[in-house]
């Protein structure tokens, strides 16, 4: 409530100043700071006389282009603003240059805009005509704004319109200042603060049931989370399918030979594609040797970690091309020449045949490489060269890296969302993630370019995702594209590209059938077409899919809306028991958020996916964010969120800010049914996005402080929320905003769990009235995580205390405390 009260006061004050002697009409000037860059959006200035101009905000544009690749590539070139009928303001701009694709949006007040639409050229724009736009551009002029000449649209408007823009500027500036609050200034901000006491009185009569699915994880193949990460394959580029197109800049060294090399003499290594083992994997290696001992070497993903005494399963497809070379030596060898394990494959044939053997490691090393050495003169072909540790998660063959998978399981996630966010709808139509390409035998799976700029082997595919969910007791939540690629897509040869280049409507029935087939593959019995394929993979029992996401933080454009409705209606009709999760754009406010919620409400979509990456201050001052949501409307899945500080660390400050928010999510558990931090995994040396929850290298897993906060909530969840009234010893609103609590009851154990978050630099004491909770006198489990706000490697300390500890709990500065007590027997 604090943010709404303060914001209201600011708006009233600005309003009063603006209305004092305000003119009836003024001049408004709309412009982009640099006409052929336009990366910071549409700006405004106003003038009483049309000569002296006053900039309205200097740091942000009131409209920014959503088209094109990430961040700075989203450009607003030559924007033009002009009035239409009914008080509508139209804005049109070019996207790539003086000609070509254009964008359109509209507004009634120049503050709130409709979602943007994109067109191949000016002639095809629907809401306005090309002559209107061209006429408005001819009337553009140049004026001086802050001493700099700017070219744009000069218009006579009512003062009310400009007053609204000034209010928006003031409000945005104030919010940015408030949300920019960090602990760095706490020593001055709270210089005289004494320890705080808060009295908490539970109100059992107002207890409410909340969802039991709140805490989950979101897996996306970013930061090498899959190949080289969770997927335990040790060989990089096992199928020789790397391609320069995998990389944004088409790196010529990123090719079918990537990660492979030749050691020694007498061996020639080439890539061929005639008569491959499968059409989805068209490339393979051809080795020609004079028999003098040259080796084909794979470097792995930053080397291979091999552990003494453990077994490693090697498999490959081979065929002899000369009839002579029928043996292949295999060994694991370090850079200094130490042979860690060795064996021989015999009996290569003139036709493709899968060969397998087991390597037993003699010692532990971190820099092993795989060597394949033909044993006689001649030629042979090799493909799908694979090496897996026998010790995978749950002992699954070709499975998941055990330590990484266990850290995910230890979060106690109620669900796993996969295969990603932007990865799911891909970079352009051809790159949309196709689940059918990720099932079946490994050699039949179709790899593809990863939107994040590397390669997806699809070894970690839908079968592995679903089975991992089953192994750890989490619900699978697959996300499919809503018929459009990622809003950050490039053109890739299409007239428009980006999200506006949706799957052609003539092809949508086929795409919709793919989505329906996914549900059948997951839930159908062995007599159905796709259930039979699941059974053939070794899982005759259905996976019991209950949720499916359609879309991922999409722009709620006409192109998206039309296709989303088609998919949603088809899934709802055929599988009414499957909960569809829609999307409301990439942020917690704005045109896409508003339009997404309107669409979901109109269609009665059962749940929508919200995303936001925001400063810690946002979490501090938005603890009431979900309090006013409609209890009868669509439920919320908070699919991606994280606290971002400058430099993007994952430290105690960000973790506690997220903990504040998680207590609010528990309080609003009747609306917010699911939540997952993002991203989950990041490999050191290959991190494209920070912060992440778990960092790792080939030999170590490095959970962050934020990970342990997520774990505290995941391992101490409840199905009943117990409201409470609180009285603070200090009624300062900034102090109260830094302290939060949540009381929940675990239905399975009857335990009552109290979570206390203190983001203050001084200790706080929570006095809880336990008389109404009906707790028995068994020991109470207490977990405390505390330290300096900038610390990154903190873990909770677990102790056992008496029941009296619940009545008076000391919360250290910058801490989260979790107390778990037994309820009535």
Order of alpha helices (4+ residues) and beta strands (2+ residues): alpha-beta-beta-beta-beta-beta-beta-beta-alpha-beta-beta-alpha-alpha-beta-beta-beta-beta-beta-beta-beta-beta-beta-beta-beta-beta-beta-beta-alpha-beta-alpha-beta-beta-alpha-beta-alpha-alpha-beta-alpha-beta-alpha-beta-alpha-beta-alpha-beta-beta-beta-beta-alpha-beta-beta-alpha-beta-beta-beta-beta-beta-alpha-beta-beta
